[in-house]
Amino acid sequence: TAQLAAQLSDGNVRIVDARPPEEYRQGHIPGAVSLPAPATDSLDANGEGYPIAPERAEELFRIAGINRGSHVIVYDSQSHRFAARVFYVLEFFGHPRVSVLNGGLPKWQSESRPTATEETKVPTGDFRPDAQSNVIATAEWMKQHLDDRGVKFVDARSPEEYSGGRMQGPR
């Protein structure tokens, strides 16, 4: 947070608030643009091996003012759950400099740092997606590597989801 506070006026830094729009409007880090994490997910694109369609990624990230040379700093107030999603999608589409704000908005606020309520207006960015297929494991890839001793699968679902007691996502 101290590093980000010192960079608030740096034109090469793009701060992204990954929370729902209503939370962004209640108060956000000055200069942050709203890019809710759910906008970076698509079940249809997932079936094709993408987190979202490349055209949608280009649109979203350009509207957020993200340039190829930007240092993107993403935050939320959900223990990095939303920020991690946006981080991953930017990384998947080849953005070279993405960070998650340590402690997110709760830490920023606990340090009595400034917040803003007006929407941040930014020029359209020049981001172009370049899918990095090596950062995603499709179902087909997983099937091909089930017996590969050099590959370890980690299930990050809750115990309830793992045991089949609770389903995740849309039904």
N, C-alpha and C positions, 0 to 999 in steps of 0.2 A: 504493500500500500504506500509506503514511503517513496519507493521508486516511481510508482505511477503518479503520485501527487506531484513529483518533480517534473513529470513529462506531460502534464495536462495540456500545455500549449504547444507541444511538439507536433507539427503537421504530418510527421511520418508515423504517428501512433494513432490507431483507430481503436477506440474503446467500444466494446459490444456488450450490451445488456441482454442476456439470454432469457430473462424472466418474461412472464406473460405481460402483454401491453398495459393492462390496468395497474400492475405493480410498477412498471416503468414510469407511468404518469404520476404516481404518488411520490416519486423521488428516485433519482438516479445519480450516478457520478457525472459531474459536469463534463460535457463533450461526448457522452456515451450515446450511441444510436441503439434503437430497439430492434433486436432480431430474435424473436422468441424461438426457443429450441424446437418446439413441435413443427415449425415451418421447415426444418431441415430433415424431415423424415417423410418417406413415402413408401407404403407397402408395395405399390406397383414397381417402383424403382428398385426396391429391395430384391424383388424377384429377378431383376436383371443384373444384380450384383453391384448396385449403386445405392448410396444412402438416400439420395434424391436424384432426379434426372439432371444431367449436366447443364441443360439449358436453364433449369430452375435455379441451380446453384449460381450460375453466372448472373442471372437476374437478381437474386437475393443479395449476393455479395457486392454487386455493383451499386445497387440501391443503398446499401449500407456504407458506401464510400470506400470500399476496400480496394486497394491497389496492390499490384504484385509486390511492390517494395514496402508496403505498410507493415508495421509491427502491430499485429492484432492482439489485443488483450481482452479476454472474455471473462465475464463474471456473472454470478447469480446470487440468490440467497438460499439455495437448496443444497448446501453441502457439495457444490460443484456438479451436481447431477445435470443441470441444463447446460452449464458452461462446457462440460466435458463433451456433450453432444455436438455443440457448435465447433469446438476445437477439433474433434474427430472429423467432421465433414470438411472443414477447411483443410485439414491435413490430407484427407483422402483425395481432395481435388488439387493437391499440390501447392498449397500456400506454404512458403518457406519459413515464416516467422509468426507463430501463434503461441500465446501464453494464456494460462488461466490465473486470474488474480488470487493469490494466496489469501484465504479467509473470506473472499468475496465481499459483497456489500455489507454483511454484518460486521466484519472486521473494520471496514472503511468507516462505518457509522460509529462503532465503539471507540474509534480514535477521534471522534468529533470532526471528521473531515467534511468538506462542503458537499451538498447535494443540490440538484436542480430539478425543477418540475417541467420546464418548457422543453418541447421536443427539439432535439439537436438536428439542424439542417446541415447536410454535407454535400459536396459535389459528387456526382456519379463517379464511381471508381472504374478502374480498367481491368478488374479481375477476369481472368480466363481460366476455366477449369481444365485441369490436366490430370485425369483420373490416375491414381496410384493404386492399381489393383493389388499390389503386395500388402496393403494395410487392411484388407478385408478377407474374411474366410467365408466363401459361399457354401451352401449345403453340398454342392457337387464337390468342391475342393475338400471339404471335411470327409465326405464318403471315401474319396481317393486316398486320404491319409489316416484312416482309422487304425491301420496296423503299422504305421510309421512310428518307430520308437523315438525318433527325433522330434516328434510333434506332441505337445501336451495340450489338452483341451481343459479350459477352466470355465465352469458354469457360474456366472455371476448373478444368477437369479436368487431370490429369497428362498429360504428353506421350504416355504409353502408352495412356491411355484415349482421348485425342483421336485417335490414329492407329488405334484399334480393336484394339490389341494386348492390352489388359486391360479387362475390363468392370467397372464400378462398381456396387455394390449387389447385391441378391439376383438370382439367375438363375432 
